[in-house]
Amino acid sequence: MSVKPNKTDLPLDHALHNEACCNFLKADGLYLDWVVTTAFYAALHFLKHKAFPLNEDGQTHADFDSYCNYLKKRHHINSTIHPHEVLRSLAERRFPKITVEYENLFDLCRTARYHNYKLDERFVKEALNDLAAIKKFCYNPTRNDQVLDDGEVEPPSVRKRARRPRI
């Protein structure tokens, strides 16, 4: 019998799991494309953890899936909304301080999965730095990981840099 984790804990659990896998693969050193890919997916789940529950347009969305369903109904979309685009848009609107890092990770992951799996070590280092910045912004275990509105807590200082072009 398998036990499903509490849905509200799932994004954080998944983020930490993917981060651990990323670190394991990095130590192995053979699959740098998967280091970048797992770094991106860890960041994606850290963002989901930070963003939800989400209050928007007078409605509370408990999780990412319910938010996507809401958007689909609100905009009368019959086709599937691409989850990556929804999360990218949400990150840009709600968390502009980490948008550059998230976009860089998205691009690096896409390159690693679809265009060139033989990544240079500098891109792996960049991906890990981006993940660290996103994790620091989204998750603070010393405060029992209370997710506060952006205005209630000064976000950590996150480096600013121009978005890197695709490789």
Phi and psi in degrees as GROMACS dihedral restraints (atoms count N, CA, C in turn):
[ dihedral_restraints ]
;  ai    aj    ak    al  type     phi  dphi    fc
    3     4     5     6     1   -98.1    20    10
    4     5     6     7     1   147.6    20    10
    6     7     8     9     1  -111.2    20    10
    7     8     9    10     1   125.8    20    10
    9    10    11    12     1   -83.0    20    10
   10    11    12    13     1   135.3    20    10
   12    13    14    15     1   -69.1    20    10
   13    14    15    16     1   158.9    20    10
   15    16    17    18     1   -54.4    20    10
   16    17    18    19     1   131.2    20    10
   18    19    20    21     1   -58.4    20    10
   19    20    21    22     1   -33.0    20    10
   21    22    23    24     1   -70.5    20    10
   22    23    24    25     1   -22.1    20    10
   24    25    26    27     1   -90.0    20    10
   25    26    27    28     1   -15.1    20    10
   27    28    29    30     1   -58.8    20    10
   28    29    30    31     1   -48.0    20    10
   30    31    32    33     1   -59.9    20    10
   31    32    33    34     1   -42.2    20    10
   33    34    35    36     1   -66.7    20    10
   34    35    36    37     1   -45.6    20    10
   36    37    38    39     1   -58.6    20    10
   37    38    39    40     1   -43.2    20    10
   39    40    41    42     1   -67.1    20    10
   40    41    42    43     1   -40.0    20    10
   42    43    44    45     1   -60.9    20    10
   43    44    45    46     1   -47.9    20    10
   45    46    47    48     1   -66.0    20    10
   46    47    48    49     1   -37.5    20    10
   48    49    50    51     1   -62.3    20    10
   49    50    51    52     1   -48.6    20    10
   51    52    53    54     1   -64.4    20    10
   52    53    54    55     1   -37.0    20    10
   54    55    56    57     1   -64.3    20    10
   55    56    57    58     1   -42.0    20    10
   57    58    59    60     1   -62.9    20    10
   58    59    60    61     1   -41.6    20    10
   60    61    62    63     1   -62.9    20    10
   61    62    63    64     1   -42.7    20    10
   63    64    65    66     1   -57.7    20    10
   64    65    66    67     1   -47.0    20    10
   66    67    68    69     1   -65.4    20    10
   67    68    69    70     1   -38.7    20    10
   69    70    71    72     1   -62.0    20    10
   70    71    72    73     1   -47.5    20    10
   72    73    74    75     1   -65.2    20    10
   73    74    75    76     1   -36.4    20    10
   75    76    77    78     1   -63.8    20    10
   76    77    78    79     1   -43.3    20    10
   78    79    80    81     1   -63.9    20    10
   79    80    81    82     1   -35.3    20    10
   81    82    83    84     1   -68.2    20    10
   82    83    84    85     1   -40.4    20    10
   84    85    86    87     1    79.2    20    10
   85    86    87    88     1    -0.2    20    10
   87    88    89    90     1   -91.8    20    10
   88    89    90    91     1   -28.4    20    10
   90    91    92    93     1  -121.8    20    10
   91    92    93    94     1    67.2    20    10
   93    94    95    96     1   -64.0    20    10
   94    95    96    97     1   -29.2    20    10
   96    97    98    99     1   -62.2    20    10
   97    98    99   100     1   -36.5    20    10
   99   100   101   102     1   -79.3    20    10
  100   101   102   103     1   -22.7    20    10
  102   103   104   105     1   -61.3    20    10
  103   104   105   106     1   -48.1    20    10
  105   106   107   108     1   -65.2    20    10
  106   107   108   109     1   -42.6    20    10
  108   109   110   111     1   -64.0    20    10
  109   110   111   112     1   -45.8    20    10
  111   112   113   114     1   -70.0    20    10
  112   113   114   115     1   -29.6    20    10
  114   115   116   117     1   -63.5    20    10
  115   116   117   118     1   -44.0    20    10
  117   118   119   120     1   -61.6    20    10
  118   119   120   121     1   -47.4    20    10
  120   121   122   123     1   -69.6    20    10
  121   122   123   124     1   -29.3    20    10
  123   124   125   126     1   -64.4    20    10
  124   125   126   127     1   -45.1    20    10
  126   127   128   129     1   -61.3    20    10
  127   128   129   130     1   -41.8    20    10
  129   130   131   132     1   -57.2    20    10
  130   131   132   133     1   -45.0    20    10
  132   133   134   135     1   -74.1    20    10
  133   134   135   136     1   -31.4    20    10
  135   136   137   138     1   -62.6    20    10
  136   137   138   139     1   -40.4    20    10
  138   139   140   141     1   -63.4    20    10
  139   140   141   142     1   -44.1    20    10
  141   142   143   144     1   -60.7    20    10
  142   143   144   145     1   -39.9    20    10
  144   145   146   147     1   -62.2    20    10
  145   146   147   148     1   -42.9    20    10
  147   148   149   150     1   -68.9    20    10
  148   149   150   151     1   -39.3    20    10
  150   151   152   153     1   -78.9    20    10
  151   152   153   154     1   -26.7    20    10
  153   154   155   156     1  -117.7    20    10
  154   155   156   157     1   142.4    20    10
  156   157   158   159     1   -68.3    20    10
  157   158   159   160     1   146.9    20    10
  159   160   161   162     1  -118.1    20    10
  160   161   162   163     1   129.5    20    10
  162   163   164   165     1  -100.9    20    10
  163   164   165   166     1   119.8    20    10
  165   166   167   168     1  -148.4    20    10
  166   167   168   169     1   135.5    20    10
  168   169   170   171     1    54.2    20    10
  169   170   171   172     1    36.6    20    10
  171   172   173   174     1    76.2    20    10
  172   173   174   175     1     8.1    20    10
  174   175   176   177     1  -121.4    20    10
  175   176   177   178     1   147.9    20    10
  177   178   179   180     1  -104.1    20    10
  178   179   180   181     1   128.3    20    10
  180   181   182   183     1  -109.5    20    10
  181   182   183   184     1   117.7    20    10
  183   184   185   186     1   -67.1    20    10
  184   185   186   187     1   -34.4    20    10
  186   187   188   189     1  -150.9    20    10
  187   188   189   190     1   176.0    20    10
  189   190   191   192     1   -63.0    20    10
  190   191   192   193     1   -41.5    20    10
  192   193   194   195     1   -62.0    20    10
  193   194   195   196     1   -43.6    20    10
  195   196   197   198     1   -66.5    20    10
  196   197   198   199     1   -33.7    20    10
  198   199   200   201     1   -65.4    20    10
  199   200   201   202     1   -44.0    20    10
  201   202   203   204     1   -61.6    20    10
  202   203   204   205     1   -42.0    20    10
  204   205   206   207     1   -62.4    20    10
  205   206   207   208     1   -41.1    20    10
  207   208   209   210     1   -60.7    20    10
  208   209   210   211     1   -46.1    20    10
  210   211   212   213     1   -62.2    20    10
  211   212   213   214     1   -39.8    20    10
  213   214   215   216     1   -61.4    20    10
  214   215   216   217     1   -45.5    20    10
  216   217   218   219     1   -69.6    20    10
  217   218   219   220     1   -42.9    20    10
  219   220   221   222     1   -62.0    20    10
  220   221   222   223     1   -38.9    20    10
  222   223   224   225     1  -100.7    20    10
  223   224   225   226     1     8.8    20    10
  225   226   227   228     1    51.8    20    10
  226   227   228   229     1    50.3    20    10
  228   229   230   231     1   -95.6    20    10
  229   230   231   232     1   122.7    20    10
  231   232   233   234     1   -88.2    20    10
  232   233   234   235     1   -28.3    20    10
  234   235   236   237     1   -86.5    20    10
  235   236   237   238     1   173.9    20    10
  237   238   239   240     1   -73.3    20    10
  238   239   240   241     1   134.8    20    10
  240   241   242   243     1   -82.6    20    10
  241   242   243   244     1   130.2    20    10
  243   244   245   246     1   -73.2    20    10
  244   245   246   247     1   118.3    20    10
  246   247   248   249     1   -57.5    20    10
  247   248   249   250     1   -36.7    20    10
  249   250   251   252     1   -61.6    20    10
  250   251   252   253     1   -40.4    20    10
  252   253   254   255     1   -68.1    20    10
  253   254   255   256     1   -38.8    20    10
  255   256   257   258     1   -62.3    20    10
  256   257   258   259     1   -46.9    20    10
  258   259   260   261     1   -68.4    20    10
  259   260   261   262     1   -38.3    20    10
  261   262   263   264     1   -61.3    20    10
  262   263   264   265     1   -44.4    20    10
  264   265   266   267     1   -64.7    20    10
  265   266   267   268     1   -43.0    20    10
  267   268   269   270     1   -62.9    20    10
  268   269   270   271     1   -43.4    20    10
  270   271   272   273     1   -62.2    20    10
  271   272   273   274     1   -42.2    20    10
  273   274   275   276     1   -63.2    20    10
  274   275   276   277     1   -40.7    20    10
  276   277   278   279     1   -75.8    20    10
  277   278   279   280     1   -43.3    20    10
  279   280   281   282     1   -92.9    20    10
  280   281   282   283     1   -30.3    20    10
  282   283   284   285     1  -132.1    20    10
  283   284   285   286     1    62.4    20    10
  285   286   287   288     1   -61.8    20    10
  286   287   288   289     1   -21.8    20    10
  288   289   290   291     1   -68.0    20    10
  289   290   291   292     1   -18.5    20    10
  291   292   293   294     1  -121.2    20    10
  292   293   294   295     1    11.6    20    10
  294   295   296   297     1   -62.0    20    10
  295   296   297   298     1   -43.1    20    10
  297   298   299   300     1   -60.9    20    10
  298   299   300   301     1   -44.9    20    10
  300   301   302   303     1   -63.9    20    10
  301   302   303   304     1   -42.0    20    10
  303   304   305   306     1   -66.4    20    10
  304   305   306   307     1   -43.0    20    10
  306   307   308   309     1   -63.2    20    10
  307   308   309   310     1   -41.4    20    10
  309   310   311   312     1   -61.4    20    10
  310   311   312   313     1   -44.9    20    10
  312   313   314   315     1   -62.8    20    10
  313   314   315   316     1   -41.4    20    10
  315   316   317   318     1   -58.5    20    10
  316   317   318   319     1   -47.9    20    10
  318   319   320   321     1   -65.3    20    10
  319   320   321   322     1   -43.6    20    10
  321   322   323   324     1   -62.3    20    10
  322   323   324   325     1   -41.8    20    10
  324   325   326   327     1   -64.2    20    10
  325   326   327   328     1   -44.1    20    10
  327   328   329   330     1   -61.4    20    10
  328   329   330   331     1   -42.6    20    10
  330   331   332   333     1   -61.5    20    10
  331   332   333   334     1   -46.5    20    10
  333   334   335   336     1   -64.4    20    10
  334   335   336   337     1   -36.7    20    10
  336   337   338   339     1   -81.8    20    10
  337   338   339   340     1   -35.4    20    10
  339   340   341   342     1  -117.5    20    10
  340   341   342   343     1   -20.4    20    10
  342   343   344   345     1  -119.0    20    10
  343   344   345   346     1   -44.2    20    10
  345   346   347   348     1  -155.4    20    10
  346   347   348   349     1   102.4    20    10
  348   349   350   351     1   -79.1    20    10
  349   350   351   352     1   -11.2    20    10
  351   352   353   354     1   -90.8    20    10
  352   353   354   355     1    84.6    20    10
  354   355   356   357     1   -89.3    20    10
  355   356   357   358     1   144.4    20    10
  357   358   359   360     1   -72.7    20    10
  358   359   360   361     1   146.7    20    10
  360   361   362   363     1   -55.8    20    10
  361   362   363   364     1   -31.4    20    10
  363   364   365   366     1   -65.2    20    10
  364   365   366   367     1   -32.8    20    10
  366   367   368   369     1   -73.2    20    10
  367   368   369   370     1   -32.9    20    10
  369   370   371   372     1   -65.6    20    10
  370   371   372   373     1   -44.3    20    10
  372   373   374   375     1   -61.8    20    10
  373   374   375   376     1   -41.6    20    10
  375   376   377   378     1   -61.8    20    10
  376   377   378   379     1   -43.7    20    10
  378   379   380   381     1   -61.9    20    10
  379   380   381   382     1   -42.4    20    10
  381   382   383   384     1   -67.1    20    10
  382   383   384   385     1   -36.2    20    10
  384   385   386   387     1   -65.7    20    10
  385   386   387   388     1   -41.5    20    10
  387   388   389   390     1   -62.7    20    10
  388   389   390   391     1   -44.3    20    10
  390   391   392   393     1   -60.1    20    10
  391   392   393   394     1   -44.0    20    10
  393   394   395   396     1   -60.7    20    10
  394   395   396   397     1   -41.4    20    10
  396   397   398   399     1   -65.6    20    10
  397   398   399   400     1   -42.3    20    10
  399   400   401   402     1   -66.9    20    10
  400   401   402   403     1   -43.2    20    10
  402   403   404   405     1   -61.5    20    10
  403   404   405   406     1   -44.9    20    10
  405   406   407   408     1   -60.2    20    10
  406   407   408   409     1   -38.7    20    10
  408   409   410   411     1   -72.2    20    10
  409   410   411   412     1   -38.0    20    10
  411   412   413   414     1   -94.0    20    10
  412   413   414   415     1   -19.8    20    10
  414   415   416   417     1  -139.3    20    10
  415   416   417   418     1   123.3    20    10
  417   418   419   420     1  -132.2    20    10
  418   419   420   421     1    92.9    20    10
  420   421   422   423     1   -67.5    20    10
  421   422   423   424     1   -18.8    20    10
  423   424   425   426     1   -72.8    20    10
  424   425   426   427     1   -17.5    20    10
  426   427   428   429     1  -108.1    20    10
  427   428   429   430     1    30.0    20    10
  429   430   431   432     1    55.1    20    10
  430   431   432   433     1    27.1    20    10
  432   433   434   435     1    53.0    20    10
  433   434   435   436     1    47.3    20    10
  435   436   437   438     1   -75.1    20    10
  436   437   438   439     1   125.6    20    10
  438   439   440   441     1   -91.0    20    10
  439   440   441   442     1   111.8    20    10
  441   442   443   444     1  -107.8    20    10
  442   443   444   445     1   156.8    20    10
  444   445   446   447     1   -61.5    20    10
  445   446   447   448     1   154.3    20    10
  447   448   449   450     1   -54.3    20    10
  448   449   450   451     1   -37.1    20    10
  450   451   452   453     1   -75.1    20    10
  451   452   453   454     1   -17.0    20    10
  453   454   455   456     1   -82.2    20    10
  454   455   456   457     1   -23.9    20    10
  456   457   458   459     1  -135.4    20    10
  457   458   459   460     1   135.8    20    10
  459   460   461   462     1   -72.4    20    10
  460   461   462   463     1   120.7    20    10
  462   463   464   465     1   -65.1    20    10
  463   464   465   466     1   155.0    20    10
  465   466   467   468     1   -63.0    20    10
  466   467   468   469     1   153.8    20    10
  468   469   470   471     1   -67.4    20    10
  469   470   471   472     1   122.5    20    10
  471   472   473   474     1  -119.8    20    10
  472   473   474   475     1   133.2    20    10
  474   475   476   477     1   -59.8    20    10
  475   476   477   478     1   146.6    20    10
  477   478   479   480     1  -112.5    20    10
  478   479   480   481     1   134.9    20    10
  480   481   482   483     1  -153.5    20    10
  481   482   483   484     1   160.4    20    10
  483   484   485   486     1   -70.4    20    10
  484   485   486   487     1   149.5    20    10
  486   487   488   489     1   -65.7    20    10
  487   488   489   490     1   132.3    20    10
  489   490   491   492     1   -78.4    20    10
  490   491   492   493     1   137.0    20    10
  492   493   494   495     1   -68.0    20    10
  493   494   495   496     1   158.1    20    10
  495   496   497   498     1   -59.7    20    10
  496   497   498   499     1   147.7    20    10
